[in-house]
Amino acid sequence: MTARLRLTLRVAMAAALVACAPGCVSRTLGPQLIAVPAPIPSSELSDVTLQVGDQKGGTEALLRAANVLDGLPYRIAFSTFTSGPPQIEALTAGKIDFAITGNTPPVFGAAANSKTRVVSVWDGASAGEQTLVRTDSSITSGRDLKGKTILVAKGSAAHANVLEHLSDAGLKPNDVKLVFLQPADAFSAFANGQGDAWVIWEPYTSQANLRLKVRNIGTAENGYWFGSASINALTDPKRNSALADLLVRYQKAAQWARGNPSEWAEKYAKAVGLDLKVAALAQSHLLRLPIPLDDKVVAAEQRLADLFAAADQIPEAPDFAKWVDRRFNTVLAASGTT
């Protein structure tokens, strides 16, 4: 091979690597770093439409109930999804800019090398994520679940709850029988005597406590809810600035809900078509407490990733910290919402 040919090949290979770099991110190496764009004044956001993923009775219902969308300097287009995982997929596909989910969808998203980042967190959902048994059951703790049948939705926050409780009790997933059912089906099955325990979240937890003869043997250790954003939104100066504003408004809405529980329960019940007693009990378990996106939160999510990997629910545990972006911590801390 001539020196000139070797030089030509090296140039060609270098050009190919450069061309591939933006889209060829190896999962083993983690996602690419994202630069934080300079903030844009709110007066220059009138041409921005922030695409926000939602679930019935979720983000939009709370924002409107609290009247915090008044004077919005940009537009918001809400899209309704059935659960968290499809929202993470939509974020990766660039179909939406932001969504709030439970603690598990971001873990599965990171495991799939999603083009998303966790940008905010709220605590206070643990009380509503319960492990229910019948009132006449002999089960009193996680240790008593060995050999038992547990109803749970696969890949959900409840699934994570199960894995944490089993681990704390020195048990493994194969020490129990997990029956994967969506909440409505699980409610019916448990009401008809199937399964020894049911691990579930709100508002199904409150429905079960008010309508069935059940008791709770343990709440979730990880009661976090997360705001996730697409890489596209975080790298766009205007959408990034609009997102910062939206997060502050959501904090104010959550503060309003905590201060006006009866009014929020009525509006939530209407939005989702629930009995008011169920809605009030469910929302009393969902405090949406603002906390910093810090190492403690990341470690809690890393534990879930490790447990899901050990249970063969994901191929390997991602380094969750690489899917976390703390750029809005300062903005939220300075907002005065508590």
C-alpha positions in Angstrom: 0.0 0.0 0.0 1.4 3.4 -1.0 1.9 6.2 1.4 -0.6 8.3 -0.5 -3.3 5.5 -0.3 -2.7 5.0 3.4 -3.2 8.8 3.9 -6.4 8.7 1.8 -7.8 5.8 3.9 -7.0 7.6 7.2 -8.8 10.7 6.0 -11.8 8.7 4.9 -12.0 6.9 8.2 -11.7 10.1 10.2 -14.5 11.8 8.1 -16.7 8.8 8.7 -16.2 8.9 12.5 -17.0 12.6 12.6 -20.1 12.2 10.5 -21.3 9.3 12.8 -20.5 11.0 16.1 -23.8 12.8 16.8 -26.0 9.8 16.2 -23.7 6.9 17.1 -23.8 6.9 20.9 -22.8 3.6 22.4 -25.0 2.6 25.4 -21.8 1.3 27.1 -20.3 4.7 26.9 -23.4 6.6 27.9 -25.2 9.5 26.2 -23.5 12.6 24.9 -23.0 15.6 27.0 -25.5 18.5 26.5 -24.4 22.1 26.6 -26.7 24.5 28.5 -27.9 27.3 26.2 -28.0 30.9 27.3 -31.4 31.9 28.7 -33.9 33.7 26.5 -36.1 36.5 27.9 -39.8 35.6 28.3 -40.7 38.5 26.0 -39.0 36.5 23.1 -40.9 33.2 23.6 -44.2 34.1 21.9 -43.4 31.9 18.9 -42.6 28.8 21.1 -45.0 25.9 21.5 -43.9 23.5 24.3 -45.1 20.0 23.6 -46.0 18.4 27.0 -46.9 14.8 27.6 -49.6 14.1 30.1 -51.8 11.5 31.7 -55.5 11.9 32.5 -55.9 14.1 35.5 -52.2 14.9 35.6 -50.1 17.9 34.6 -52.6 19.9 32.7 -55.4 19.3 35.2 -53.2 20.5 38.1 -51.8 23.6 36.2 -55.3 24.7 35.2 -56.9 24.0 38.6 -54.2 26.2 40.2 -54.6 29.0 37.5 -50.9 29.2 37.0 -51.1 29.3 33.2 -52.3 32.8 33.2 -50.0 35.2 31.4 -48.1 32.3 29.7 -45.5 33.9 27.4 -45.4 30.8 25.1 -47.9 28.2 24.1 -48.3 24.6 25.5 -49.8 21.7 23.5 -50.7 18.8 25.8 -50.8 15.2 24.6 -52.5 12.5 26.6 -50.7 9.1 27.1 -51.9 6.0 29.0 -48.7 5.7 31.1 -45.1 6.8 31.6 -43.2 4.5 29.3 -44.9 5.8 26.1 -44.1 9.3 27.1 -40.4 8.4 27.4 -40.6 6.9 23.9 -42.3 10.1 22.6 -39.5 12.2 24.2 -36.9 10.1 22.5 -38.7 10.4 19.2 -38.9 14.2 19.5 -42.7 14.2 19.5 -42.9 15.9 22.9 -40.6 18.1 24.9 -41.4 17.3 28.5 -43.4 14.8 30.6 -43.8 13.9 34.3 -43.7 10.2 35.2 -43.2 7.9 38.1 -39.8 6.6 39.1 -39.5 3.6 36.8 -40.0 4.9 33.2 -36.8 7.0 33.3 -34.8 3.9 34.4 -36.1 1.8 31.5 -35.5 4.8 29.2 -31.9 5.0 30.3 -31.5 1.3 29.8 -32.7 1.8 26.2 -30.4 4.7 25.7 -33.2 7.2 25.5 -32.6 10.7 24.1 -33.9 12.2 27.3 -32.7 13.7 30.6 -34.3 13.8 34.0 -34.5 17.5 34.9 -36.7 17.8 38.0 -38.0 15.6 40.9 -40.8 15.7 43.5 -41.1 13.5 46.6 -44.1 12.4 48.5 -45.8 9.6 46.6 -44.7 6.7 48.9 -47.8 6.7 51.0 -49.9 5.9 47.9 -47.8 3.1 46.6 -48.8 0.2 48.8 -48.4 -3.6 49.1 -52.0 -4.8 49.9 -53.1 -8.1 51.4 -56.5 -9.2 52.5 -57.5 -8.3 56.1 -57.6 -12.0 57.1 -54.2 -12.8 55.5 -51.3 -14.2 57.6 -48.9 -12.0 55.7 -47.5 -9.2 57.9 -44.2 -8.2 56.3 -42.1 -8.6 53.2 -40.5 -11.8 54.6 -43.9 -13.4 54.6 -44.2 -13.0 50.8 -41.9 -16.0 50.1 -43.8 -18.5 48.0 -46.7 -16.2 47.6 -48.4 -14.9 44.5 -48.1 -11.1 43.9 -50.2 -9.1 41.4 -48.3 -6.2 39.9 -48.0 -4.2 36.7 -44.8 -5.1 34.8 -42.2 -2.3 34.6 -44.2 0.0 36.8 -43.3 1.9 40.0 -45.2 -0.9 41.8 -42.9 -3.5 40.2 -39.9 -1.5 41.5 -41.6 -1.4 44.9 -41.9 -5.2 44.9 -38.2 -5.7 44.0 -37.1 -3.3 46.8 -39.2 -5.0 49.4 -38.0 -8.5 48.4 -34.4 -7.3 48.4 -34.9 -5.8 51.9 -36.3 -9.1 53.1 -33.4 -11.1 51.7 -35.6 -12.6 49.0 -35.2 -12.8 45.2 -37.8 -12.4 42.5 -37.9 -16.2 41.9 -38.8 -16.7 45.6 -42.3 -15.4 44.8 -44.7 -15.8 41.9 -45.2 -12.5 40.1 -48.4 -12.2 38.1 -48.2 -9.2 35.7 -51.6 -7.5 35.4 -52.6 -3.9 34.7 -54.3 -2.2 37.5 -58.0 -2.6 36.4 -57.5 -6.3 35.8 -55.5 -6.7 39.0 -58.3 -5.0 41.0 -60.9 -7.4 39.6 -58.6 -10.4 40.2 -57.8 -9.5 43.8 -61.4 -8.7 44.6 -62.3 -12.3 43.4 -59.7 -13.9 45.6 -56.8 -14.3 43.2 -53.3 -13.5 44.4 -51.9 -13.2 47.9 -50.8 -9.6 47.6 -51.3 -6.7 45.2 -48.8 -3.9 44.8 -50.3 -0.8 43.3 -50.3 3.0 43.1 -52.9 5.8 43.3 -55.8 6.1 42.7 -56.1 2.3 42.7 -54.7 2.1 46.2 -57.4 4.3 47.5 -60.1 2.5 45.5 -58.9 -0.8 47.1 -58.7 0.6 50.6 -62.2 2.1 50.4 -64.0 -0.8 48.5 -62.2 -4.0 49.5 -61.2 -5.6 52.8 -57.5 -5.0 52.6 -54.6 -3.8 54.7 -51.2 -2.4 53.8 -48.0 -4.2 54.8 -45.6 -1.7 53.3 -45.3 1.5 51.3 -42.7 2.3 48.6 -39.2 3.3 49.6 -38.8 5.4 46.5 -41.6 7.9 46.3 -40.2 10.1 43.6 -41.8 11.5 40.5 -39.7 12.9 37.7 -39.8 15.5 35.0 -38.0 14.3 31.9 -37.1 16.5 28.9 -36.0 15.6 25.4 -32.5 16.4 24.3 -34.1 18.5 21.4 -35.8 20.8 24.0 -32.8 21.1 26.2 -30.5 22.1 23.4 -32.9 24.7 21.9 -32.5 28.0 23.7 -36.1 29.1 23.5 -37.7 25.8 24.5 -35.1 25.4 27.3 -36.1 28.8 28.7 -39.8 28.0 28.3 -39.3 24.7 30.2 -37.6 26.5 33.1 -40.6 28.7 33.4 -43.0 25.8 33.2 -41.2 24.0 36.0 -41.6 27.0 38.3 -45.3 27.2 37.4 -45.7 23.5 38.2 -44.0 24.0 41.6 -46.5 26.8 42.3 -49.4 24.5 41.2 -48.2 21.7 43.5 -48.0 24.2 46.4 -51.5 25.3 45.7 -52.8 21.7 45.7 -51.2 21.1 49.1 -52.7 24.2 50.5 -56.2 23.6 49.0 -56.7 19.8 49.2 -60.5 19.9 49.0 -60.7 22.1 46.0 -58.0 20.1 44.2 -59.7 16.8 45.0 -63.0 18.0 43.5 -61.3 19.2 40.3 -59.2 16.0 40.1 -62.3 13.8 40.7 -64.0 15.6 37.8 -61.0 15.3 35.5 -60.6 11.6 35.9 -64.2 10.6 36.7 -63.6 9.3 40.2 -65.7 9.2 43.3 -64.8 12.2 45.4 -63.9 10.1 48.5 -61.5 8.1 46.4 -60.0 11.2 44.7 -59.6 13.0 48.1 -57.8 10.0 49.7 -55.6 9.5 46.6 -54.5 13.1 46.4 -53.8 13.2 50.1 -51.1 10.6 49.4 -49.5 12.6 46.5 -47.8 15.6 48.0 -45.5 16.6 45.1 -42.9 18.0 47.4 -40.2 19.9 45.6 -36.7 18.6 46.3 -33.3 19.1 44.6 -32.2 16.7 42.0 -29.2 15.5 44.0 -27.0 12.5 44.6 -29.5 10.9 47.0 -32.2 10.9 44.3 -29.8 9.6 41.7 -28.6 6.8 44.1 -32.2 5.8 44.7 -32.9 5.5 41.0 -29.6 3.6 40.5 -30.8 1.0 43.0 -33.9 0.5 41.0 -31.9 0.1 37.8 -29.6 -2.5 39.5 -32.7 -4.4 40.9 -34.4 -4.5 37.5 -31.2 -5.7 35.8 -30.7 -8.4 38.5 -34.3 -9.5 37.8 -33.6 -9.7 34.1 -36.1 -7.0 33.3 -33.5 -4.9 31.5 -30.3 -6.2 29.8 -27.9 -4.3 32.1 -28.1 -1.5 34.6 -27.3 1.9 33.1 -25.3 4.5 34.9 -28.4 6.5 35.7 -26.4 9.7 36.6 -25.6 10.1 32.9 -29.3 10.6 32.2 -29.7 13.3 34.8 -29.3 17.0 34.1 -29.4 19.4 37.1 -29.5 22.7 35.2 -32.8 23.7 36.7 -32.0 23.1 40.3 -30.9 26.7 40.9 -34.0 28.2 39.1 -36.4 26.0 41.2 -34.6 26.7 44.4 -34.9 30.5 43.7 -38.6 30.3 42.8 -39.7 30.5 46.5 -42.0 27.5 46.2 -41.9 25.0 49.0 
